[in-house]
């Protein structure tokens, strides 16, 4: 009989037990191939209550509430199953809407009451339509991310952030990339959602922060010493803002590296702030108390409330690229950008314009008083060695915008 921790794919020979009645409900199982027989003992007799095949899901109720199994299961022929652990399920439920969590809890309890009254266990749910394939893909992607983190397949690319007034290099943003052994370079949009859903985003963030902090001095050196003001920024997720020890983890990493906390900025989005404003406020205040910077990414595209600007310790506003890209063609976007710049100036915080793709946009934003710029006009996100070479070449030549 098999028990946790489970392998990625579970192979059962004919006659092998998957679990017994009364065992801990620590996983559900998707059947990829073969046949699983579900049985129970009543009056000293074994009763087969179901024969399940490819596409069926079994054991999900016990995995949801971690109560003992109400039946046993074994393979009748050689079978392959994909385990979905109770921890994986719980992480998804934790991120669900509170009303949905309540409904799920009540539905599970009422189901258990119904089972007790009828003495008939729920056996399986058949995955319908594209749900089965999507579930397999998501589980496999999560496991690949886990393996990739362990194997060192992830790396940070760095995109420069330039002072628009004189074209000098002010800092850079570290952006996660996955160099998959078979799929090649995987963009963040293809793995960040799965990392978020599975909880692996916390490991990924910790690695990104440690990597950026560890590289900061080398990045600054490539920019010609870049004065003590050279900074590196890293994106963090909503899950990170819910971690009580997150600020301590980052602060310790900065202290261990022996660099100025002010040279590290953590980027968050407006939607992350408003999803859990009280929790986010505590973590952000802890980060600022340790001297780290806090940047609001994609500013102007999230929630309409501006109250957090007065109550949270924000040090930088990053103007969303959608406004910058339309700058030349839209007076409305130009006015929005000017309003954001005035707001930042009134609050005494820096502004970074993202998505600058040409010299004209850089010149307009400079004239508008924007402090920093970022975008393809200066450079795309670059692997560390390429960024070092680019920064050294730029520093050796006269800077231009």
Secondary structure, DSSP 8 states (H G I E B T S, - for coil): ---SS--SSEEE-TT-EEE-TT----EEEEEEES-EEEEEEETTEEEEEEEE-TTEEESHHHHHH----SSEEEESS-EEEEEEEHHHHHHHHHTS-HHHHHHHHHHHHHHHHHHHHHT----EEE--TTHHHHHHHHHHHHHHHHHHHHHT-EEEEEEEEEETTT--EEEEEEEEEEEETTTEEE-GGGTHHHHHHHTTHHHHHHHHHHHHHHHHHHHHHHTTT-TTT-EEEEE--HHHHT-TTHHHHHHHHHHHHT--GGGEEEEEEHHHHHHSHHHHHHHHHHHHHTT-EEEEEEETSS-S--HHHHHS---EEEE-HHHHHTTTT-HHHHHHHHHHHHHHHHHT-EEEE----SHHHHHHHHHHT--EE-STTT---EEHHHHHHHHHHHHHS----
